[in-house]
Amino acid sequence: GESVGLHLPTLSVQEGDNSIINCAYSNSASDYFIWYKQESGKGPQFIIDIRSNMDKRQGQRVTVLLNKTVKHLSLQIAATQPGDSAVYFCAETGANSKLTFGKGITLSVRP
Amino acid sequence: SAVISQKPSRDICQRGTSLTIQCQVDSQVTMMFWYRQQPGQSLTLIATANQGSEATYESGFVIDKFPISRPNLTFSTLTVSNMSPEDSSIYLCSVEVGTSGRTSQFFGPGTRLTVL
């Protein structure tokens, strides 16, 4: 069936470095993608989204890139901080608003 | 965005019992969703709950096990019935916020359920 998956289960980065979290999706009909951050004991927090008619969108310290040709989504975090340590999920959806989540990747920031 | 609260935040229950989880939103929303997140796993959609209609369940989830109510546009409940240890999970509600063509889903803090 269709699925959304992440390439790496964990990512360790040095504080101050840039982080790149990658995600592959397989449903070519997906037209809306979201990155969520989930801290321990909390619900997923919306970070940034992108629609399929765009290939890049920037927020505060975060950038999402979408490559529809290879069905690839990435989240870039600039100047990673200890507060960025969390599990990150990509999610995709189409016309029915149902979100399909990827497996999640743990970002660990080294001081 | 939307402010979403859930009650209880956590509970420990005995097998065979049932637990009802409440989800309250600070604004009127059409679409609400219930998810399950098993330990160390990603989120899986249980059902979509729209006001005024029966909830729509995903494959693998049935109304007898997870009855849902949606009495108005700001509130929903999910009941986990006849619980077993396999039901130990975090249960999350989410809401869709925005206008046509520009909507996003926002999540509540979750209810951490442990079944003994």
Contacts between the chains, C-beta under 8 A, distances in Angstrom:
chain1	res1	chain2	res2	distance
A	34	B	104	6.6
A	34	B	105	7.2
A	36	B	107	7.6
A	41	B	112	7.7
A	42	B	109	5.8
A	42	B	110	7.1
A	43	B	4	7.8
A	43	B	92	5.3
A	43	B	107	3.9
A	43	B	108	5.3
A	43	B	109	4.7
A	43	B	110	4.7
A	44	B	43	7.0
A	44	B	92	7.4
A	44	B	107	4.7
A	45	B	107	7.5
A	46	B	1	7.1
A	46	B	104	5.9
A	46	B	105	7.5
A	46	B	106	5.8
A	46	B	107	7.9
A	49	B	104	5.8
A	89	B	42	6.2
A	89	B	43	7.1
A	97	B	31	6.0
A	97	B	48	7.8
A	97	B	96	5.7
A	97	B	103	7.0
A	97	B	105	7.6
A	98	B	33	7.8
A	98	B	45	5.9
A	98	B	48	7.0
A	98	B	58	7.9
A	99	B	33	7.6
A	99	B	43	7.7
A	99	B	45	6.8
A	99	B	94	7.8
A	99	B	105	5.9
A	100	B	45	7.9
A	101	B	42	4.5
A	101	B	43	4.6
A	101	B	44	7.6
A	102	B	42	6.5
A	103	B	41	7.8
A	103	B	42	5.2
A	104	B	41	7.8
A	104	B	42	5.1
